[in-house]
């Protein structure tokens, strides 16, 4: 197996505890019947905290770590347990955000218990920026990584998210070395992530990894614009229109031309 040198970028949050000393964390929201966050029907846990400032983010209220409700790990596992018998046959658990690795002590324990106590299929939805802070063992109870690569060109990636993409691409290579299944998620934003040469570069990169099971091209939408306004944030994409069907088709065909199952 290829050895990928870990490069720490940014910092994960320190472990948090409630007044009784039990491990805990901040949760933005919970969805018990999620159908677009991995295979089947999922219990989707959206945690707070994220280093990225994506221009199209539809949940900017997740950016700050403390902008959620404080739960203990025990409380979350108890809630998941209510649906565990159904989830074992119909889907599983997905932790999203925000960025789940921001609260790695909290989410890692939830993944461990969901996998080994409840026997659930587990998935993480992540941009991977903080992955260099975590050992391979942290990912052991995770069955599937929904990996968000926002743009293949690092300068354009930074324009779009506020951060460079090298940590994410390194994480993608690390997942391949671990033989961890990946679903790639790519938000298609006209004028920001629709460059033909960048899509082509990403498609070649992803196809060469050998562990990417599917690619999801997600057309940009402005459903989160009202949240930006409520939070007093300047939304830069008001005049940007969603991608045309022709553009979506072109980008999907670029991925398919490299043998990738694409939706």
Secondary structure, DSSP 8 states (H G I E B T S, - for coil): ---------S-----EE-TTS-EEEEEEEEEEEESSSSSSEEEEEEE---S---TT-S-GGGSSTTSSEEEEHHHHHHHHHTTHHHHHHHEEEEEESS-GGGGHHHHHHHHHHHHHTT---EEEEE--TTGGGS-GGGGTT--EEEEE---SSHHHHHHHHSS-SHHHHHHHHHHHHTT--EEEEEEE-TTTS--HHHHHHHHHHHHTTS-EEEEEEEE---TTHHHHHHTT---TTTT-----HHHHHHHHHHHHTTT--B-
